[in-house]
Amino acid sequence: MKIGRIRSSTAPVGPQITSPSRAFPSVLATRNQTREARYEHQKYAAEAIGTFWLTFAGCGSAVIAAGFPQVGIGLVGVSLAFGLSVVTMAYAIGHISGCHLNPAVTVGLAAGGRFPTGQILPYVIAQVVGAIVAAALLYVIASGAPGFDVSQGLCVQRLWRAFARAIQHGGLLHHWKW
Protein backbone atom coordinates (compact mmCIF):
# COMPACT_ATOMS: atom_id res chain seq x y z
CA MET A 1 0.00 0.00 0.00
CA LYS A 2 1.44 3.33 -1.07
CA ILE A 3 0.85 6.44 0.92
CA GLY A 4 1.35 9.52 -1.13
CA ARG A 5 0.42 13.10 -1.36
CA ILE A 6 -3.06 13.98 -2.32
CA ARG A 7 -2.86 16.28 -5.29
CA SER A 8 -5.46 18.88 -5.85
CA SER A 9 -6.90 19.25 -9.27
CA THR A 10 -5.12 21.65 -11.58
CA ALA A 11 -8.30 23.51 -12.39
CA PRO A 12 -8.73 26.61 -10.24
CA VAL A 13 -11.81 26.80 -8.13
CA GLY A 14 -13.26 30.28 -8.06
CA PRO A 15 -11.54 33.51 -9.05
CA GLN A 16 -7.78 33.47 -8.51
CA ILE A 17 -6.63 36.89 -7.34
CA THR A 18 -3.00 36.91 -6.35
CA SER A 19 -2.57 40.59 -5.61
CA PRO A 20 -4.71 43.68 -5.25
CA SER A 21 -3.20 45.12 -8.41
CA ARG A 22 -4.81 42.40 -10.54
CA ALA A 23 -8.21 43.02 -9.06
CA PHE A 24 -7.82 46.79 -9.18
CA PRO A 25 -5.36 47.93 -11.86
CA SER A 26 -5.75 51.55 -10.75
CA VAL A 27 -4.12 50.67 -7.40
CA LEU A 28 -0.96 49.60 -9.19
CA ALA A 29 -0.96 52.70 -11.39
CA THR A 30 -1.37 54.97 -8.35
CA ARG A 31 1.47 53.19 -6.52
CA ASN A 32 3.77 53.54 -9.50
CA GLN A 33 2.95 57.23 -9.92
CA THR A 34 3.63 57.87 -6.24
CA ARG A 35 6.90 55.96 -6.41
CA GLU A 36 7.99 57.84 -9.55
CA ALA A 37 7.11 61.22 -8.02
CA ARG A 38 9.07 60.32 -4.90
CA TYR A 39 12.02 59.32 -7.05
CA GLU A 40 11.85 62.60 -9.00
CA HIS A 41 11.98 64.61 -5.75
CA GLN A 42 14.92 62.51 -4.61
CA LYS A 43 16.81 63.32 -7.83
CA TYR A 44 16.21 67.05 -7.41
CA ALA A 45 17.28 66.98 -3.76
CA ALA A 46 20.42 65.07 -4.74
CA GLU A 47 21.29 67.69 -7.35
CA ALA A 48 20.71 70.54 -4.87
CA ILE A 49 22.91 68.87 -2.24
CA GLY A 50 25.61 68.02 -4.77
CA THR A 51 25.74 71.55 -6.19
CA PHE A 52 25.76 72.94 -2.65
CA TRP A 53 28.76 70.77 -1.82
CA LEU A 54 30.65 71.66 -5.00
CA THR A 55 30.09 75.37 -4.45
CA PHE A 56 30.78 75.28 -0.73
CA ALA A 57 33.93 73.14 -0.86
CA GLY A 58 35.40 74.47 -4.09
CA CYS A 59 34.59 78.15 -3.79
CA GLY A 60 35.12 78.02 -0.03
CA SER A 61 38.67 76.78 -0.50
CA ALA A 62 39.28 79.56 -3.05
CA VAL A 63 37.96 82.15 -0.60
CA ILE A 64 40.19 80.81 2.15
CA ALA A 65 43.22 80.64 -0.16
CA ALA A 66 42.70 84.23 -1.33
CA GLY A 67 41.71 85.75 2.00
CA PHE A 68 44.21 83.93 4.19
CA PRO A 69 47.47 83.22 2.33
CA GLN A 70 49.08 81.93 5.53
CA VAL A 71 46.77 78.89 5.40
CA GLY A 72 48.91 77.67 2.50
CA ILE A 73 46.57 75.60 0.32
CA GLY A 74 47.39 77.58 -2.83
CA LEU A 75 46.19 76.76 -6.33
CA VAL A 76 46.86 73.05 -5.93
CA GLY A 77 44.70 72.95 -2.80
CA VAL A 78 41.86 74.79 -4.52
CA SER A 79 42.07 72.45 -7.51
CA LEU A 80 42.04 69.41 -5.23
CA ALA A 81 39.06 70.81 -3.32
CA PHE A 82 37.03 71.17 -6.51
CA GLY A 83 38.09 67.76 -7.81
CA LEU A 84 37.49 65.94 -4.54
CA SER A 85 34.10 67.59 -4.06
CA VAL A 86 33.01 66.34 -7.50
CA VAL A 87 34.35 62.85 -6.76
CA THR A 88 32.61 62.66 -3.38
CA MET A 89 29.32 63.70 -4.91
CA ALA A 90 29.74 61.31 -7.84
CA TYR A 91 29.96 58.47 -5.33
CA ALA A 92 27.25 59.85 -3.04
CA ILE A 93 24.56 60.93 -5.51
CA GLY A 94 25.67 59.69 -8.93
CA HIS A 95 23.40 56.65 -8.79
CA ILE A 96 20.42 58.84 -7.89
CA SER A 97 20.55 61.84 -10.21
CA GLY A 98 23.54 61.39 -12.49
CA CYS A 99 25.51 64.02 -10.54
CA HIS A 100 25.38 66.84 -13.10
CA LEU A 101 26.12 69.55 -10.48
CA ASN A 102 26.05 72.24 -13.14
CA PRO A 103 23.26 73.60 -15.35
CA ALA A 104 25.65 73.65 -18.32
CA VAL A 105 26.19 69.89 -17.97
CA THR A 106 22.43 69.30 -17.75
CA VAL A 107 21.71 71.40 -20.85
CA GLY A 108 24.63 69.82 -22.72
CA LEU A 109 23.42 66.31 -21.96
CA ALA A 110 19.91 67.26 -23.13
CA ALA A 111 21.29 68.81 -26.32
CA GLY A 112 23.16 65.58 -27.00
CA GLY A 113 20.00 63.54 -26.49
CA ARG A 114 21.23 61.84 -23.32
CA PHE A 115 18.87 63.56 -20.91
CA PRO A 116 15.10 64.14 -21.14
CA THR A 117 14.33 67.74 -22.03
CA GLY A 118 11.33 67.79 -19.70
CA GLN A 119 13.63 67.52 -16.69
CA ILE A 120 16.00 70.36 -17.58
CA LEU A 121 14.10 73.07 -15.69
CA PRO A 122 13.67 71.17 -12.38
CA TYR A 123 17.31 70.09 -12.44
CA VAL A 124 18.53 73.64 -13.14
CA ILE A 125 16.31 75.05 -10.40
CA ALA A 126 17.64 72.51 -7.91
CA GLN A 127 21.23 73.25 -8.91
CA VAL A 128 20.77 77.02 -8.66
CA VAL A 129 19.11 76.70 -5.25
CA GLY A 130 21.97 74.54 -3.97
CA ALA A 131 24.57 77.00 -5.26
CA ILE A 132 22.77 80.02 -3.79
CA VAL A 133 22.50 78.40 -0.36
CA ALA A 134 26.21 77.49 -0.44
CA ALA A 135 27.19 80.99 -1.59
CA ALA A 136 25.09 82.54 1.18
CA LEU A 137 26.74 80.33 3.78
CA LEU A 138 30.18 81.21 2.40
CA TYR A 139 29.27 84.89 2.52
CA VAL A 140 28.28 84.63 6.17
CA ILE A 141 31.49 82.78 6.98
CA ALA A 142 33.82 85.02 4.96
CA SER A 143 32.27 88.26 6.17
CA GLY A 144 33.38 87.49 9.71
CA ALA A 145 29.98 87.02 11.25
CA PRO A 146 29.92 86.22 14.97
CA GLY A 147 30.30 82.55 15.69
CA PHE A 148 32.69 81.84 12.83
CA ASP A 149 36.39 81.86 13.62
CA VAL A 150 39.02 81.21 10.97
CA SER A 151 41.41 79.74 13.52
CA GLN A 152 38.82 77.08 14.40
CA GLY A 153 38.61 75.76 10.85
CA LEU A 154 35.43 77.56 9.76
CA CYS A 155 33.39 74.49 10.69
CA VAL A 156 34.49 73.02 7.35
CA GLN A 157 36.15 70.12 9.13
CA ARG A 158 32.80 69.06 10.58
CA LEU A 159 31.14 69.22 7.18
CA TRP A 160 33.94 67.22 5.57
CA ARG A 161 33.63 64.55 8.27
CA ALA A 162 29.85 64.41 7.89
CA PHE A 163 30.06 63.96 4.12
CA ALA A 164 32.85 61.39 4.45
CA ARG A 165 30.72 59.38 6.88
CA ALA A 166 27.70 59.60 4.60
CA ILE A 167 29.71 58.34 1.65
CA GLN A 168 31.26 55.52 3.70
CA HIS A 169 27.82 54.29 4.69
CA GLY A 170 26.54 53.65 1.19
CA GLY A 171 25.58 56.98 -0.28
CA LEU A 172 24.20 60.22 0.91
CA LEU A 173 20.54 59.89 -0.04
CA HIS A 174 20.23 56.15 -0.50
CA HIS A 175 18.75 55.42 2.93
CA TRP A 176 16.62 58.51 3.38
CA LYS A 177 12.90 57.93 3.69
CA TRP A 178 11.02 60.09 1.20
C-alpha positions in Angstrom: 0.0 0.0 0.0 1.4 3.3 -1.1 0.9 6.4 0.9 1.4 9.5 -1.1 0.4 13.1 -1.4 -3.1 14.0 -2.3 -2.9 16.3 -5.3 -5.5 18.9 -5.9 -6.9 19.2 -9.3 -5.1 21.7 -11.6 -8.3 23.5 -12.4 -8.7 26.6 -10.2 -11.8 26.8 -8.1 -13.3 30.3 -8.1 -11.5 33.5 -9.0 -7.8 33.5 -8.5 -6.6 36.9 -7.3 -3.0 36.9 -6.4 -2.6 40.6 -5.6 -4.7 43.7 -5.2 -3.2 45.1 -8.4 -4.8 42.4 -10.5 -8.2 43.0 -9.1 -7.8 46.8 -9.2 -5.4 47.9 -11.9 -5.7 51.6 -10.7 -4.1 50.7 -7.4 -1.0 49.6 -9.2 -1.0 52.7 -11.4 -1.4 55.0 -8.3 1.5 53.2 -6.5 3.8 53.5 -9.5 3.0 57.2 -9.9 3.6 57.9 -6.2 6.9 56.0 -6.4 8.0 57.8 -9.5 7.1 61.2 -8.0 9.1 60.3 -4.9 12.0 59.3 -7.1 11.8 62.6 -9.0 12.0 64.6 -5.8 14.9 62.5 -4.6 16.8 63.3 -7.8 16.2 67.0 -7.4 17.3 67.0 -3.8 20.4 65.1 -4.7 21.3 67.7 -7.4 20.7 70.5 -4.9 22.9 68.9 -2.2 25.6 68.0 -4.8 25.7 71.5 -6.2 25.8 72.9 -2.6 28.8 70.8 -1.8 30.6 71.7 -5.0 30.1 75.4 -4.4 30.8 75.3 -0.7 33.9 73.1 -0.9 35.4 74.5 -4.1 34.6 78.1 -3.8 35.1 78.0 0.0 38.7 76.8 -0.5 39.3 79.6 -3.1 38.0 82.2 -0.6 40.2 80.8 2.2 43.2 80.6 -0.2 42.7 84.2 -1.3 41.7 85.7 2.0 44.2 83.9 4.2 47.5 83.2 2.3 49.1 81.9 5.5 46.8 78.9 5.4 48.9 77.7 2.5 46.6 75.6 0.3 47.4 77.6 -2.8 46.2 76.8 -6.3 46.9 73.1 -5.9 44.7 72.9 -2.8 41.9 74.8 -4.5 42.1 72.5 -7.5 42.0 69.4 -5.2 39.1 70.8 -3.3 37.0 71.2 -6.5 38.1 67.8 -7.8 37.5 65.9 -4.5 34.1 67.6 -4.1 33.0 66.3 -7.5 34.4 62.8 -6.8 32.6 62.7 -3.4 29.3 63.7 -4.9 29.7 61.3 -7.8 30.0 58.5 -5.3 27.3 59.8 -3.0 24.6 60.9 -5.5 25.7 59.7 -8.9 23.4 56.7 -8.8 20.4 58.8 -7.9 20.6 61.8 -10.2 23.5 61.4 -12.5 25.5 64.0 -10.5 25.4 66.8 -13.1 26.1 69.6 -10.5 26.0 72.2 -13.1 23.3 73.6 -15.4 25.7 73.7 -18.3 26.2 69.9 -18.0 22.4 69.3 -17.7 21.7 71.4 -20.8 24.6 69.8 -22.7 23.4 66.3 -22.0 19.9 67.3 -23.1 21.3 68.8 -26.3 23.2 65.6 -27.0 20.0 63.5 -26.5 21.2 61.8 -23.3 18.9 63.6 -20.9 15.1 64.1 -21.1 14.3 67.7 -22.0 11.3 67.8 -19.7 13.6 67.5 -16.7 16.0 70.4 -17.6 14.1 73.1 -15.7 13.7 71.2 -12.4 17.3 70.1 -12.4 18.5 73.6 -13.1 16.3 75.1 -10.4 17.6 72.5 -7.9 21.2 73.2 -8.9 20.8 77.0 -8.7 19.1 76.7 -5.2 22.0 74.5 -4.0 24.6 77.0 -5.3 22.8 80.0 -3.8 22.5 78.4 -0.4 26.2 77.5 -0.4 27.2 81.0 -1.6 25.1 82.5 1.2 26.7 80.3 3.8 30.2 81.2 2.4 29.3 84.9 2.5 28.3 84.6 6.2 31.5 82.8 7.0 33.8 85.0 5.0 32.3 88.3 6.2 33.4 87.5 9.7 30.0 87.0 11.2 29.9 86.2 15.0 30.3 82.5 15.7 32.7 81.8 12.8 36.4 81.9 13.6 39.0 81.2 11.0 41.4 79.7 13.5 38.8 77.1 14.4 38.6 75.8 10.8 35.4 77.6 9.8 33.4 74.5 10.7 34.5 73.0 7.3 36.2 70.1 9.1 32.8 69.1 10.6 31.1 69.2 7.2 33.9 67.2 5.6 33.6 64.6 8.3 29.9 64.4 7.9 30.1 64.0 4.1 32.8 61.4 4.5 30.7 59.4 6.9 27.7 59.6 4.6 29.7 58.3 1.7 31.3 55.5 3.7 27.8 54.3 4.7 26.5 53.6 1.2 25.6 57.0 -0.3 24.2 60.2 0.9 20.5 59.9 0.0 20.2 56.1 -0.5 18.8 55.4 2.9 16.6 58.5 3.4 12.9 57.9 3.7 11.0 60.1 1.2 
